[in-house]
Protein backbone atom coordinates (compact mmCIF):
# COMPACT_ATOMS: atom_id res chain seq x y z
CA UNK A 1 0.00 0.00 0.00
CA UNK A 2 1.59 3.33 -1.03
CA UNK A 3 1.77 6.42 1.18
CA UNK A 4 -0.98 8.26 -0.72
CA UNK A 5 -3.46 5.41 -0.19
CA UNK A 6 -2.58 5.13 3.51
CA UNK A 7 -3.09 8.87 3.95
CA UNK A 8 -6.49 8.70 2.19
CA UNK A 9 -7.67 5.83 4.41
CA UNK A 10 -6.52 7.55 7.61
CA UNK A 11 -8.38 10.73 6.67
CA UNK A 12 -11.50 8.72 5.78
CA UNK A 13 -11.42 6.84 9.11
CA UNK A 14 -10.98 10.08 11.02
CA UNK A 15 -14.10 11.59 9.50
CA UNK A 16 -17.27 10.39 11.22
CA UNK A 17 -19.97 10.34 8.63
CA UNK A 18 -23.52 10.85 9.89
CA UNK A 19 -25.47 7.62 10.20
CA UNK A 20 -28.12 7.42 7.51
CA UNK A 21 -31.63 7.48 8.96
CA UNK A 22 -33.70 4.52 7.80
CA UNK A 23 -36.58 5.46 5.56
CA UNK A 24 -39.89 3.66 5.05
CA UNK A 25 -38.48 1.30 2.45
CA UNK A 26 -35.54 0.38 4.69
CA UNK A 27 -37.81 -0.49 7.61
CA UNK A 28 -40.13 -2.62 5.47
CA UNK A 29 -37.20 -4.57 3.98
CA UNK A 30 -34.85 -4.84 6.95
CA UNK A 31 -37.12 -4.78 10.01
CA UNK A 32 -40.65 -5.66 8.82
CA UNK A 33 -42.02 -6.23 12.35
CA UNK A 34 -40.85 -2.85 13.69
CA UNK A 35 -44.15 -1.02 13.30
CA UNK A 36 -43.26 1.85 15.63
CA UNK A 37 -40.08 2.38 13.61
CA UNK A 38 -42.19 2.42 10.45
CA UNK A 39 -44.52 5.00 12.01
CA UNK A 40 -41.56 7.20 12.96
CA UNK A 41 -40.13 6.92 9.43
CA UNK A 42 -43.51 7.90 7.95
CA UNK A 43 -43.65 10.87 10.32
CA UNK A 44 -40.23 12.11 9.15
CA UNK A 45 -40.85 11.72 5.43
CA UNK A 46 -41.47 14.96 3.56
CA UNK A 47 -44.40 14.08 1.32
CA UNK A 48 -45.54 17.66 0.76
CA UNK A 49 -42.55 18.43 -1.44
CA UNK A 50 -43.37 15.65 -3.87
CA UNK A 51 -45.49 16.39 -6.91
CA UNK A 52 -48.74 14.64 -7.71
CA UNK A 53 -51.19 12.91 -5.39
CA UNK A 54 -50.26 12.08 -1.81
CA UNK A 55 -48.82 8.60 -1.30
CA UNK A 56 -51.30 6.06 0.03
CA UNK A 57 -51.17 4.54 3.50
CA UNK A 58 -53.27 1.89 5.21
CA UNK A 59 -53.88 1.60 8.93
CA UNK A 60 -55.30 -1.66 10.22
CA UNK A 61 -56.81 -1.95 13.66
CA UNK A 62 -58.36 -4.68 15.76
CA UNK A 63 -61.09 -4.08 18.32
CA UNK A 64 -60.80 -2.20 21.61
CA UNK A 65 -60.57 -5.33 23.75
CA UNK A 66 -57.18 -6.02 22.10
CA UNK A 67 -57.28 -9.74 22.76
CA UNK A 68 -54.93 -12.24 21.13
CA UNK A 69 -57.06 -12.54 17.97
CA UNK A 70 -57.30 -8.76 17.51
CA UNK A 71 -53.62 -7.99 18.05
CA UNK A 72 -52.34 -10.84 15.88
CA UNK A 73 -54.88 -10.36 13.06
CA UNK A 74 -54.01 -6.66 12.75
CA UNK A 75 -50.26 -7.24 13.06
CA UNK A 76 -50.27 -10.08 10.52
CA UNK A 77 -52.46 -8.17 8.07
CA UNK A 78 -49.92 -5.32 8.09
CA UNK A 79 -46.91 -7.59 7.50
CA UNK A 80 -48.69 -9.51 4.73
CA UNK A 81 -49.80 -6.28 3.04
CA UNK A 82 -46.35 -4.70 3.23
CA UNK A 83 -44.63 -7.87 2.02
CA UNK A 84 -46.96 -9.38 -0.57
CA UNK A 85 -48.85 -6.36 -1.92
CA UNK A 86 -45.97 -3.85 -1.81
CA UNK A 87 -48.12 -1.32 0.01
CA UNK A 88 -47.47 0.55 3.24
CA UNK A 89 -49.63 -0.47 6.20
CA UNK A 90 -49.29 0.12 9.95
CA UNK A 91 -51.24 -1.80 12.63
CA UNK A 92 -52.70 -0.13 15.71
CA UNK A 93 -53.26 -1.90 19.04
CA UNK A 94 -56.23 -0.10 20.61
CA UNK A 95 -55.10 -0.08 24.24
CA UNK A 96 -52.41 1.80 26.15
CA UNK A 97 -49.04 0.05 26.12
CA UNK A 98 -49.22 -0.35 29.91
CA UNK A 99 -52.25 -2.65 29.57
CA UNK A 100 -50.53 -5.26 27.40
CA UNK A 101 -49.19 -6.91 30.55
CA UNK A 102 -52.77 -7.83 31.44
CA UNK A 103 -52.91 -10.07 28.37
CA UNK A 104 -50.35 -12.72 29.27
CA UNK A 105 -51.29 -14.94 26.35
CA UNK A 106 -50.44 -12.07 23.98
CA UNK A 107 -47.13 -11.43 25.73
CA UNK A 108 -46.37 -15.16 25.57
CA UNK A 109 -47.13 -15.54 21.85
CA UNK A 110 -45.25 -12.38 20.85
CA UNK A 111 -42.19 -13.54 22.77
CA UNK A 112 -42.36 -17.11 21.43
CA UNK A 113 -42.61 -15.82 17.86
CA UNK A 114 -39.72 -13.40 18.29
CA UNK A 115 -41.68 -10.15 18.16
CA UNK A 116 -40.67 -7.22 20.35
CA UNK A 117 -43.73 -5.71 22.01
CA UNK A 118 -41.91 -2.36 22.13
CA UNK A 119 -42.20 -2.24 18.33
CA UNK A 120 -46.01 -2.25 18.39
CA UNK A 121 -48.08 0.91 17.98
CA UNK A 122 -50.47 1.57 20.87
CA UNK A 123 -53.03 4.30 21.49
CA UNK A 124 -50.31 6.16 23.40
CA UNK A 125 -49.03 7.09 19.92
CA UNK A 126 -52.47 8.27 18.75
CA UNK A 127 -51.25 11.84 18.25
CA UNK A 128 -48.43 10.78 15.96
CA UNK A 129 -50.70 8.35 14.11
CA UNK A 130 -53.24 11.11 13.40
CA UNK A 131 -50.43 13.42 12.27
CA UNK A 132 -49.15 10.80 9.83
CA UNK A 133 -52.65 10.02 8.53
CA UNK A 134 -53.18 13.70 7.74
CA UNK A 135 -50.04 13.68 5.56
CA UNK A 136 -51.01 10.64 3.50
CA UNK A 137 -53.95 9.40 1.47
CA UNK A 138 -55.16 7.18 4.30
CA UNK A 139 -57.43 4.15 4.16
CA UNK A 140 -58.62 2.23 7.22
CA UNK A 141 -58.91 -1.56 7.51
CA UNK A 142 -60.97 -3.09 10.32
CA UNK A 143 -60.14 -6.59 11.52
CA UNK A 144 -61.94 -8.47 14.31
CA UNK A 145 -64.66 -5.78 14.44
CA UNK A 146 -66.75 -3.83 11.94
CA UNK A 147 -67.53 -0.58 13.74
CA UNK A 148 -64.99 2.12 14.52
CA UNK A 149 -64.48 2.87 18.21
CA UNK A 150 -65.44 6.33 19.45
CA UNK A 151 -62.09 8.07 18.93
CA UNK A 152 -62.19 7.10 15.23
CA UNK A 153 -65.89 7.79 14.55
CA UNK A 154 -65.15 10.88 12.43
CA UNK A 155 -63.02 8.77 10.06
CA UNK A 156 -65.79 6.48 8.81
CA UNK A 157 -65.36 7.70 5.25
CA UNK A 158 -61.84 6.26 5.17
CA UNK A 159 -62.89 2.67 5.98
CA UNK A 160 -62.38 0.63 2.82
CA UNK A 161 -61.90 -2.94 3.97
CA UNK A 162 -63.37 -5.16 6.73
CA UNK A 163 -62.29 -8.66 7.77
CA UNK A 164 -64.33 -9.76 10.77
CA UNK A 165 -66.16 -12.66 12.44
CA UNK A 166 -68.74 -10.72 14.50
CA UNK A 167 -72.33 -9.70 13.76
CA UNK A 168 -72.42 -7.22 10.89
CA UNK A 169 -73.33 -3.73 12.18
CA UNK A 170 -74.28 -2.80 8.58
CA UNK A 171 -72.13 0.33 8.52
CA UNK A 172 -69.87 1.81 5.79
CA UNK A 173 -72.07 1.09 2.78
CA UNK A 174 -69.20 1.74 0.36
CA UNK A 175 -67.32 -1.30 1.69
CA UNK A 176 -68.76 -4.07 -0.46
CA UNK A 177 -67.82 -7.22 -2.35
CA UNK A 178 -64.33 -8.61 -1.83
CA UNK A 179 -63.50 -5.78 0.56
CA UNK A 180 -66.20 -6.84 3.04
CA UNK A 181 -65.42 -10.26 4.48
CA UNK A 182 -67.66 -10.78 7.52
CA UNK A 183 -68.19 -14.43 8.39
CA UNK A 184 -69.06 -16.07 11.70
CA UNK A 185 -66.00 -18.25 12.19
CA UNK A 186 -63.86 -19.12 15.20
CA UNK A 187 -61.02 -16.65 14.64
CA UNK A 188 -60.45 -13.45 12.68
CA UNK A 189 -56.92 -14.75 12.05
CA UNK A 190 -58.44 -17.55 9.97
CA UNK A 191 -60.03 -14.98 7.66
CA UNK A 192 -56.81 -12.94 7.43
CA UNK A 193 -54.86 -16.10 6.55
CA UNK A 194 -57.32 -17.07 3.82
CA UNK A 195 -57.40 -13.50 2.48
CA UNK A 196 -53.69 -13.73 1.64
CA UNK A 197 -53.46 -17.47 1.04
CA UNK A 198 -53.03 -17.35 -2.75
CA UNK A 199 -50.41 -14.57 -2.68
CA UNK A 200 -48.60 -16.26 0.20
CA UNK A 201 -48.43 -19.54 -1.71
CA UNK A 202 -46.71 -17.73 -4.61
CA UNK A 203 -44.28 -15.76 -2.43
CA UNK A 204 -40.65 -15.44 -3.45
CA UNK A 205 -37.92 -16.90 -1.26
CA UNK A 206 -37.14 -13.50 0.25
CA UNK A 207 -40.83 -12.88 0.98
CA UNK A 208 -41.16 -16.32 2.56
CA UNK A 209 -38.20 -15.52 4.81
CA UNK A 210 -39.94 -12.33 5.95
CA UNK A 211 -43.14 -14.27 6.66
CA UNK A 212 -41.49 -17.14 8.57
CA UNK A 213 -42.80 -15.91 11.93
CA UNK A 214 -46.36 -15.43 10.72
CA UNK A 215 -47.49 -19.06 10.40
CA UNK A 216 -46.86 -19.69 14.09
CA UNK A 217 -48.16 -16.24 15.01
CA UNK A 218 -51.46 -16.69 13.16
CA UNK A 219 -51.98 -20.27 14.26
CA UNK A 220 -51.87 -19.35 17.97
CA UNK A 221 -55.19 -17.42 18.15
CA UNK A 222 -56.86 -19.87 15.76
CA UNK A 223 -56.08 -22.75 18.12
CA UNK A 224 -57.04 -20.74 21.20
CA UNK A 225 -60.34 -19.40 19.84
CA UNK A 226 -61.45 -22.73 18.39
CA UNK A 227 -60.25 -24.72 21.43
CA UNK A 228 -57.67 -26.63 19.39
CA UNK A 229 -60.04 -26.92 16.39
CA UNK A 230 -62.35 -29.15 18.45
CA UNK A 231 -65.53 -29.28 16.35
CA UNK A 232 -67.55 -30.63 19.28
CA UNK A 233 -67.26 -27.24 21.00
CA UNK A 234 -69.20 -25.56 18.18
CA UNK A 235 -66.67 -22.80 17.51
CA UNK A 236 -64.67 -24.32 14.63
CA UNK A 237 -65.79 -23.62 11.06
CA UNK A 238 -64.47 -24.83 7.71
CA UNK A 239 -62.52 -21.57 7.30
CA UNK A 240 -60.67 -22.22 10.56
CA UNK A 241 -59.78 -25.74 9.45
CA UNK A 242 -58.60 -24.51 6.03
CA UNK A 243 -56.52 -21.70 7.51
CA UNK A 244 -54.88 -23.98 10.07
CA UNK A 245 -54.13 -26.54 7.36
CA UNK A 246 -52.47 -23.91 5.21
CA UNK A 247 -50.21 -22.52 7.89
CA UNK A 248 -46.79 -24.07 7.57
CA UNK A 249 -46.25 -25.41 11.05
CA UNK A 250 -48.40 -26.62 13.91
CA UNK A 251 -47.91 -24.88 17.20
CA UNK A 252 -45.91 -27.08 19.54
CA UNK A 253 -46.56 -25.01 22.63
CA UNK A 254 -50.33 -24.43 22.50
CA UNK A 255 -50.55 -25.61 26.10
CA UNK A 256 -48.13 -22.86 27.05
CA UNK A 257 -50.36 -20.22 25.49
CA UNK A 258 -53.40 -21.62 27.27
CA UNK A 259 -51.55 -21.68 30.56
CA UNK A 260 -50.52 -18.04 30.12
CA UNK A 261 -54.07 -17.09 29.09
CA UNK A 262 -55.61 -18.55 32.25
CA UNK A 263 -52.82 -17.37 34.55
CA UNK A 264 -54.61 -14.27 35.89
CA UNK A 265 -54.57 -14.75 39.65
CA UNK A 266 -51.82 -12.11 39.95
CA UNK A 267 -54.11 -9.42 38.49
CA UNK A 268 -56.26 -7.14 40.63
CA UNK A 269 -60.05 -7.35 40.33
CA UNK A 270 -60.02 -4.04 38.43
CA UNK A 271 -57.40 -5.38 36.01
CA UNK A 272 -59.35 -8.62 35.53
CA UNK A 273 -62.44 -6.67 34.51
CA UNK A 274 -60.62 -4.35 32.11
CA UNK A 275 -58.27 -6.97 30.59
CA UNK A 276 -60.76 -8.08 27.92
CA UNK A 277 -63.60 -5.56 27.99
CA UNK A 278 -66.05 -4.07 25.50
CA UNK A 279 -68.71 -1.41 25.90
CA UNK A 280 -71.76 -0.43 23.85
CA UNK A 281 -74.41 2.28 23.97
CA UNK A 282 -77.90 0.83 23.51
CA UNK A 283 -80.44 3.65 23.22
CA UNK A 284 -79.97 5.48 26.54
CA UNK A 285 -78.16 2.60 28.26
CA UNK A 286 -74.48 1.75 28.64
CA UNK A 287 -73.69 -1.98 28.52
CA UNK A 288 -70.26 -3.37 29.34
CA UNK A 289 -69.12 -6.99 29.06
CA UNK A 290 -65.90 -8.23 30.66
CA UNK A 291 -64.49 -11.59 29.60
CA UNK A 292 -62.52 -13.16 32.46
CA UNK A 293 -60.45 -16.34 32.20
CA UNK A 294 -61.02 -17.41 35.82
CA UNK A 295 -63.93 -19.36 37.22
CA UNK A 296 -66.13 -17.66 39.82
CA UNK A 297 -65.47 -20.23 42.52
CA UNK A 298 -61.68 -19.80 42.38
CA UNK A 299 -61.99 -16.03 42.00
CA UNK A 300 -64.23 -15.53 45.02
CA UNK A 301 -62.27 -18.00 47.14
CA UNK A 302 -59.06 -16.10 46.43
CA UNK A 303 -60.54 -12.62 46.97
CA UNK A 304 -63.79 -13.23 48.95
CA UNK A 305 -67.26 -12.77 47.50
CA UNK A 306 -67.66 -9.32 49.08
CA UNK A 307 -64.51 -7.93 47.47
CA UNK A 308 -65.35 -9.37 44.05
CA UNK A 309 -68.89 -7.96 44.02
CA UNK A 310 -67.58 -4.64 45.32
CA UNK A 311 -65.20 -4.57 42.34
CA UNK A 312 -68.21 -5.03 40.03
CA UNK A 313 -69.84 -1.93 41.50
CA UNK A 314 -66.66 0.13 41.36
CA UNK A 315 -65.85 -0.88 37.79
CA UNK A 316 -69.40 -0.20 36.62
CA UNK A 317 -69.22 3.22 38.27
CA UNK A 318 -65.82 3.87 36.67
CA UNK A 319 -67.20 3.04 33.22
CA UNK A 320 -70.55 4.83 33.88
CA UNK A 321 -72.47 1.64 33.10
CA UNK A 322 -76.12 0.76 33.51
CA UNK A 323 -75.41 -2.94 33.14
CA UNK A 324 -72.23 -4.97 33.60
CA UNK A 325 -72.05 -8.57 32.40
CA UNK A 326 -69.05 -10.68 33.39
CA UNK A 327 -68.53 -13.70 31.16
CA UNK A 328 -66.05 -16.16 32.68
CA UNK A 329 -64.42 -19.11 30.97
CA UNK A 330 -62.22 -21.87 32.33
CA UNK A 331 -60.78 -25.11 31.06
CA UNK A 332 -61.30 -27.39 34.05
CA UNK A 333 -58.98 -30.43 34.16
CA UNK A 334 -61.88 -32.75 35.10
CA UNK A 335 -65.05 -31.01 33.90
CA UNK A 336 -63.65 -29.56 30.67
CA UNK A 337 -64.48 -26.21 29.08
CA UNK A 338 -66.99 -24.19 31.11
CA UNK A 339 -68.67 -20.78 30.96
CA UNK A 340 -70.37 -18.66 33.62
CA UNK A 341 -72.20 -15.35 33.49
CA UNK A 342 -72.63 -12.62 36.09
CA UNK A 343 -75.62 -10.32 35.55
CA UNK A 344 -74.92 -7.04 37.34
CA UNK A 345 -77.38 -4.18 36.68
CA UNK A 346 -76.38 -1.01 38.54
CA UNK A 347 -78.92 1.48 37.24
CA UNK A 348 -82.53 2.11 38.21
CA UNK A 349 -83.25 2.43 34.49
CA UNK A 350 -83.13 -1.38 34.27
CA UNK A 351 -85.79 -3.66 35.70
CA UNK A 352 -83.49 -6.28 37.21
CA UNK A 353 -86.20 -8.90 37.69
CA UNK A 354 -87.38 -8.61 34.09
CA UNK A 355 -83.82 -8.64 32.73
CA UNK A 356 -82.87 -11.75 34.70
CA UNK A 357 -86.05 -13.57 33.64
CA UNK A 358 -85.41 -12.84 29.96
CA UNK A 359 -81.76 -13.95 30.14
CA UNK A 360 -82.74 -17.09 32.07
CA UNK A 361 -85.25 -17.94 29.34
CA UNK A 362 -82.74 -17.34 26.54
CA UNK A 363 -80.61 -19.80 24.58
CA UNK A 364 -77.73 -19.17 27.00
CA UNK A 365 -79.26 -21.91 29.17
CA UNK A 366 -78.41 -20.18 32.45
CA UNK A 367 -78.64 -22.12 35.68
CA UNK A 368 -78.13 -20.42 39.03
CA UNK A 369 -75.17 -22.19 40.57
CA UNK A 370 -76.57 -21.83 44.10
CA UNK A 371 -73.24 -21.01 45.72
CA UNK A 372 -74.05 -17.39 46.47
CA UNK A 373 -76.50 -15.25 48.42
CA UNK A 374 -78.07 -13.63 45.37
CA UNK A 375 -79.11 -14.64 41.87
CA UNK A 376 -76.45 -12.78 39.87
CA UNK A 377 -74.12 -15.75 39.31
CA UNK A 378 -74.96 -18.36 36.68
CA UNK A 379 -73.51 -21.44 35.08
CA UNK A 380 -73.88 -21.04 31.31
CA UNK A 381 -74.68 -24.47 29.96
CA UNK A 382 -74.57 -23.36 26.32
CA UNK A 383 -70.78 -23.06 26.12
CA UNK A 384 -70.90 -22.27 22.40
CA UNK A 385 -72.11 -18.72 23.14
CA UNK A 386 -69.24 -16.34 23.80
CA UNK A 387 -69.39 -12.56 24.16
CA UNK A 388 -69.88 -12.28 20.40
CA UNK A 389 -73.27 -13.97 20.81
CA UNK A 390 -74.10 -12.60 24.28
CA UNK A 391 -73.94 -8.96 23.16
CA UNK A 392 -76.60 -9.11 20.38
CA UNK A 393 -78.83 -11.16 22.70
CA UNK A 394 -78.47 -8.61 25.51
CA UNK A 395 -79.01 -5.76 23.04
CA UNK A 396 -82.30 -7.28 21.83
CA UNK A 397 -83.52 -7.80 25.40
CA UNK A 398 -82.58 -4.28 26.54
CA UNK A 399 -84.23 -2.67 23.51
CA UNK A 400 -87.41 -4.65 24.09
CA UNK A 401 -87.44 -3.48 27.71
CA UNK A 402 -86.89 0.15 26.68
CA UNK A 403 -89.66 0.01 24.07
CA UNK A 404 -92.03 -1.60 26.56
CA UNK A 405 -91.38 1.18 29.08
CA UNK A 406 -92.03 3.82 26.44
CA UNK A 407 -95.37 2.32 25.33
C-alpha positions in Angstrom: 0.0 0.0 0.0 1.6 3.3 -1.0 1.8 6.4 1.2 -1.0 8.3 -0.7 -3.5 5.4 -0.2 -2.6 5.1 3.5 -3.1 8.9 4.0 -6.5 8.7 2.2 -7.7 5.8 4.4 -6.5 7.5 7.6 -8.4 10.7 6.7 -11.5 8.7 5.8 -11.4 6.8 9.1 -11.0 10.1 11.0 -14.1 11.6 9.5 -17.3 10.4 11.2 -20.0 10.3 8.6 -23.5 10.8 9.9 -25.5 7.6 10.2 -28.1 7.4 7.5 -31.6 7.5 9.0 -33.7 4.5 7.8 -36.6 5.5 5.6 -39.9 3.7 5.0 -38.5 1.3 2.4 -35.5 0.4 4.7 -37.8 -0.5 7.6 -40.1 -2.6 5.5 -37.2 -4.6 4.0 -34.8 -4.8 6.9 -37.1 -4.8 10.0 -40.7 -5.7 8.8 -42.0 -6.2 12.3 -40.8 -2.9 13.7 -44.1 -1.0 13.3 -43.3 1.8 15.6 -40.1 2.4 13.6 -42.2 2.4 10.5 -44.5 5.0 12.0 -41.6 7.2 13.0 -40.1 6.9 9.4 -43.5 7.9 8.0 -43.7 10.9 10.3 -40.2 12.1 9.1 -40.9 11.7 5.4 -41.5 15.0 3.6 -44.4 14.1 1.3 -45.5 17.7 0.8 -42.5 18.4 -1.4 -43.4 15.6 -3.9 -45.5 16.4 -6.9 -48.7 14.6 -7.7 -51.2 12.9 -5.4 -50.3 12.1 -1.8 -48.8 8.6 -1.3 -51.3 6.1 0.0 -51.2 4.5 3.5 -53.3 1.9 5.2 -53.9 1.6 8.9 -55.3 -1.7 10.2 -56.8 -1.9 13.7 -58.4 -4.7 15.8 -61.1 -4.1 18.3 -60.8 -2.2 21.6 -60.6 -5.3 23.8 -57.2 -6.0 22.1 -57.3 -9.7 22.8 -54.9 -12.2 21.1 -57.1 -12.5 18.0 -57.3 -8.8 17.5 -53.6 -8.0 18.0 -52.3 -10.8 15.9 -54.9 -10.4 13.1 -54.0 -6.7 12.7 -50.3 -7.2 13.1 -50.3 -10.1 10.5 -52.5 -8.2 8.1 -49.9 -5.3 8.1 -46.9 -7.6 7.5 -48.7 -9.5 4.7 -49.8 -6.3 3.0 -46.4 -4.7 3.2 -44.6 -7.9 2.0 -47.0 -9.4 -0.6 -48.9 -6.4 -1.9 -46.0 -3.9 -1.8 -48.1 -1.3 0.0 -47.5 0.5 3.2 -49.6 -0.5 6.2 -49.3 0.1 10.0 -51.2 -1.8 12.6 -52.7 -0.1 15.7 -53.3 -1.9 19.0 -56.2 -0.1 20.6 -55.1 -0.1 24.2 -52.4 1.8 26.2 -49.0 0.1 26.1 -49.2 -0.4 29.9 -52.2 -2.6 29.6 -50.5 -5.3 27.4 -49.2 -6.9 30.6 -52.8 -7.8 31.4 -52.9 -10.1 28.4 -50.4 -12.7 29.3 -51.3 -14.9 26.3 -50.4 -12.1 24.0 -47.1 -11.4 25.7 -46.4 -15.2 25.6 -47.1 -15.5 21.8 -45.3 -12.4 20.8 -42.2 -13.5 22.8 -42.4 -17.1 21.4 -42.6 -15.8 17.9 -39.7 -13.4 18.3 -41.7 -10.2 18.2 -40.7 -7.2 20.3 -43.7 -5.7 22.0 -41.9 -2.4 22.1 -42.2 -2.2 18.3 -46.0 -2.3 18.4 -48.1 0.9 18.0 -50.5 1.6 20.9 -53.0 4.3 21.5 -50.3 6.2 23.4 -49.0 7.1 19.9 -52.5 8.3 18.8 -51.2 11.8 18.2 -48.4 10.8 16.0 -50.7 8.3 14.1 -53.2 11.1 13.4 -50.4 13.4 12.3 -49.2 10.8 9.8 -52.6 10.0 8.5 -53.2 13.7 7.7 -50.0 13.7 5.6 -51.0 10.6 3.5 -54.0 9.4 1.5 -55.2 7.2 4.3 -57.4 4.2 4.2 -58.6 2.2 7.2 -58.9 -1.6 7.5 -61.0 -3.1 10.3 -60.1 -6.6 11.5 -61.9 -8.5 14.3 -64.7 -5.8 14.4 -66.7 -3.8 11.9 -67.5 -0.6 13.7 -65.0 2.1 14.5 -64.5 2.9 18.2 -65.4 6.3 19.5 -62.1 8.1 18.9 -62.2 7.1 15.2 -65.9 7.8 14.5 -65.1 10.9 12.4 -63.0 8.8 10.1 -65.8 6.5 8.8 -65.4 7.7 5.3 -61.8 6.3 5.2 -62.9 2.7 6.0 -62.4 0.6 2.8 -61.9 -2.9 4.0 -63.4 -5.2 6.7 -62.3 -8.7 7.8 -64.3 -9.8 10.8 -66.2 -12.7 12.4 -68.7 -10.7 14.5 -72.3 -9.7 13.8 -72.4 -7.2 10.9 -73.3 -3.7 12.2 -74.3 -2.8 8.6 -72.1 0.3 8.5 -69.9 1.8 5.8 -72.1 1.1 2.8 -69.2 1.7 0.4 -67.3 -1.3 1.7 -68.8 -4.1 -0.5 -67.8 -7.2 -2.4 -64.3 -8.6 -1.8 -63.5 -5.8 0.6 -66.2 -6.8 3.0 -65.4 -10.3 4.5 -67.7 -10.8 7.5 -68.2 -14.4 8.4 -69.1 -16.1 11.7 -66.0 -18.2 12.2 -63.9 -19.1 15.2 -61.0 -16.7 14.6 -60.5 -13.5 12.7 -56.9 -14.7 12.0 -58.4 -17.6 10.0 -60.0 -15.0 7.7 -56.8 -12.9 7.4 -54.9 -16.1 6.6 -57.3 -17.1 3.8 -57.4 -13.5 2.5 -53.7 -13.7 1.6 -53.5 -17.5 1.0 -53.0 -17.3 -2.7 -50.4 -14.6 -2.7 -48.6 -16.3 0.2 -48.4 -19.5 -1.7 -46.7 -17.7 -4.6 -44.3 -15.8 -2.4 -40.7 -15.4 -3.4 -37.9 -16.9 -1.3 -37.1 -13.5 0.3 -40.8 -12.9 1.0 -41.2 -16.3 2.6 -38.2 -15.5 4.8 -39.9 -12.3 6.0 -43.1 -14.3 6.7 -41.5 -17.1 8.6 -42.8 -15.9 11.9 -46.4 -15.4 10.7 -47.5 -19.1 10.4 -46.9 -19.7 14.1 -48.2 -16.2 15.0 -51.5 -16.7 13.2 -52.0 -20.3 14.3 -51.9 -19.4 18.0 -55.2 -17.4 18.1 -56.9 -19.9 15.8 -56.1 -22.7 18.1 -57.0 -20.7 21.2 -60.3 -19.4 19.8 -61.5 -22.7 18.4 -60.3 -24.7 21.4 -57.7 -26.6 19.4 -60.0 -26.9 16.4 -62.3 -29.2 18.4 -65.5 -29.3 16.4 -67.6 -30.6 19.3 -67.3 -27.2 21.0 -69.2 -25.6 18.2 -66.7 -22.8 17.5 -64.7 -24.3 14.6 -65.8 -23.6 11.1 -64.5 -24.8 7.7 -62.5 -21.6 7.3 -60.7 -22.2 10.6 -59.8 -25.7 9.4 -58.6 -24.5 6.0 -56.5 -21.7 7.5 -54.9 -24.0 10.1 -54.1 -26.5 7.4 -52.5 -23.9 5.2 -50.2 -22.5 7.9 -46.8 -24.1 7.6 -46.2 -25.4 11.0 -48.4 -26.6 13.9 -47.9 -24.9 17.2 -45.9 -27.1 19.5 -46.6 -25.0 22.6 -50.3 -24.4 22.5 -50.6 -25.6 26.1 -48.1 -22.9 27.0 -50.4 -20.2 25.5 -53.4 -21.6 27.3 -51.5 -21.7 30.6 -50.5 -18.0 30.1 -54.1 -17.1 29.1 -55.6 -18.6 32.2 -52.8 -17.4 34.6 -54.6 -14.3 35.9 -54.6 -14.8 39.6 -51.8 -12.1 40.0 -54.1 -9.4 38.5 -56.3 -7.1 40.6 -60.1 -7.3 40.3 -60.0 -4.0 38.4 -57.4 -5.4 36.0 -59.4 -8.6 35.5 -62.4 -6.7 34.5 -60.6 -4.4 32.1 -58.3 -7.0 30.6 -60.8 -8.1 27.9 -63.6 -5.6 28.0 -66.0 -4.1 25.5 -68.7 -1.4 25.9 -71.8 -0.4 23.8 -74.4 2.3 24.0 -77.9 0.8 23.5 -80.4 3.7 23.2 -80.0 5.5 26.5 -78.2 2.6 28.3 -74.5 1.7 28.6 -73.7 -2.0 28.5 -70.3 -3.4 29.3 -69.1 -7.0 29.1 -65.9 -8.2 30.7 -64.5 -11.6 29.6 -62.5 -13.2 32.5 -60.4 -16.3 32.2 -61.0 -17.4 35.8 -63.9 -19.4 37.2 -66.1 -17.7 39.8 -65.5 -20.2 42.5 -61.7 -19.8 42.4 -62.0 -16.0 42.0 -64.2 -15.5 45.0 -62.3 -18.0 47.1 -59.1 -16.1 46.4 -60.5 -12.6 47.0 -63.8 -13.2 48.9 -67.3 -12.8 47.5 -67.7 -9.3 49.1 -64.5 -7.9 47.5 -65.4 -9.4 44.1 -68.9 -8.0 44.0 -67.6 -4.6 45.3 -65.2 -4.6 42.3 -68.2 -5.0 40.0 -69.8 -1.9 41.5 -66.7 0.1 41.4 -65.8 -0.9 37.8 -69.4 -0.2 36.6 -69.2 3.2 38.3 -65.8 3.9 36.7 -67.2 3.0 33.2 -70.5 4.8 33.9 -72.5 1.6 33.1 -76.1 0.8 33.5 -75.4 -2.9 33.1 -72.2 -5.0 33.6 -72.0 -8.6 32.4 -69.1 -10.7 33.4 -68.5 -13.7 31.2 -66.1 -16.2 32.7 -64.4 -19.1 31.0 -62.2 -21.9 32.3 -60.8 -25.1 31.1 -61.3 -27.4 34.0 -59.0 -30.4 34.2 -61.9 -32.7 35.1 -65.0 -31.0 33.9 -63.7 -29.6 30.7 -64.5 -26.2 29.1 -67.0 -24.2 31.1 -68.7 -20.8 31.0 -70.4 -18.7 33.6 -72.2 -15.4 33.5 -72.6 -12.6 36.1 -75.6 -10.3 35.6 -74.9 -7.0 37.3 -77.4 -4.2 36.7 -76.4 -1.0 38.5 -78.9 1.5 37.2 -82.5 2.1 38.2 -83.2 2.4 34.5 -83.1 -1.4 34.3 -85.8 -3.7 35.7 -83.5 -6.3 37.2 -86.2 -8.9 37.7 -87.4 -8.6 34.1 -83.8 -8.6 32.7 -82.9 -11.8 34.7 -86.0 -13.6 33.6 -85.4 -12.8 30.0 -81.8 -13.9 30.1 -82.7 -17.1 32.1 -85.2 -17.9 29.3 -82.7 -17.3 26.5 -80.6 -19.8 24.6 -77.7 -19.2 27.0 -79.3 -21.9 29.2 -78.4 -20.2 32.4 -78.6 -22.1 35.7 -78.1 -20.4 39.0 -75.2 -22.2 40.6 -76.6 -21.8 44.1 -73.2 -21.0 45.7 -74.0 -17.4 46.5 -76.5 -15.3 48.4 -78.1 -13.6 45.4 -79.1 -14.6 41.9 -76.5 -12.8 39.9 -74.1 -15.7 39.3 -75.0 -18.4 36.7 -73.5 -21.4 35.1 -73.9 -21.0 31.3 -74.7 -24.5 30.0 -74.6 -23.4 26.3 -70.8 -23.1 26.1 -70.9 -22.3 22.4 -72.1 -18.7 23.1 -69.2 -16.3 23.8 -69.4 -12.6 24.2 -69.9 -12.3 20.4 -73.3 -14.0 20.8 -74.1 -12.6 24.3 -73.9 -9.0 23.2 -76.6 -9.1 20.4 -78.8 -11.2 22.7 -78.5 -8.6 25.5 -79.0 -5.8 23.0 -82.3 -7.3 21.8 -83.5 -7.8 25.4 -82.6 -4.3 26.5 -84.2 -2.7 23.5 -87.4 -4.7 24.1 -87.4 -3.5 27.7 -86.9 0.2 26.7 -89.7 0.0 24.1 -92.0 -1.6 26.6 -91.4 1.2 29.1 -92.0 3.8 26.4 -95.4 2.3 25.3 
